[in-house]
Amino acid sequence: MGAAGRRSVPCGGPSRSAATRACATRTAADEKMGRLTAAAEHSMSNGLAESMNTRVRLIARMAFGFKDPAALIALAMLSLGGHRPHLPGRQAE
């Protein structure tokens, strides 16, 4: 119990007024619009990083049977690093 004898209610509880909820919603919408505007103005996106994370997760799922984490790292480096070693019995590109 608080000093005034009232119980504190967590955010989003029934005691929040409609104006407070609307203000919080408006603030979240403004923040999202600001991020979208910044991305458009600066031509930057986190799409490349998200794509890389997805690929690494896929490689990690393929590597569950490996006994050594170094094998996972080597597979990721070969798949994502851009290095294409010459393989025996295949023609070089």
PEUR-V65611 format. One record per residue. RES is the residue in three letters. D_FIRST is the distance of its C-alpha to the first C-alpha in whole Angstrom. Layout:
res->[RES/RES]
d_first->[D_FIRST/D_FIRST]
This chain:
res->[MET/GLY/ALA/ALA/GLY/ARG/ARG/SER/VAL/PRO/CYS/GLY/GLY/PRO/SER/ARG/SER/ALA/ALA/THR/ARG/ALA/CYS/ALA/THR/ARG/THR/ALA/ALA/ASP/GLU/LYS/MET/GLY/ARG/LEU/THR/ALA/ALA/ALA/GLU/HIS/SER/MET/SER/ASN/GLY/LEU/ALA/GLU/SER/MET/ASN/THR/ARG/VAL/ARG/LEU/ILE/ALA/ARG/MET/ALA/PHE/GLY/PHE/LYS/ASP/PRO/ALA/ALA/LEU/ILE/ALA/LEU/ALA/MET/LEU/SER/LEU/GLY/GLY/HIS/ARG/PRO/HIS/LEU/PRO/GLY/ARG/GLN/ALA/GLU]
d_first->[0/4/7/8/5/6/5/7/11/13/17/19/16/17/16/18/21/25/26/23/24/28/27/26/29/31/30/31/34/35/35/37/40/40/40/43/45/45/46/49/50/50/51/49/47/46/48/50/47/46/49/50/46/48/51/50/47/50/53/50/50/54/54/51/55/56/55/55/53/55/57/54/54/58/58/55/57/60/59/57/59/62/64/67/69/72/73/76/78/76/78/76/74]
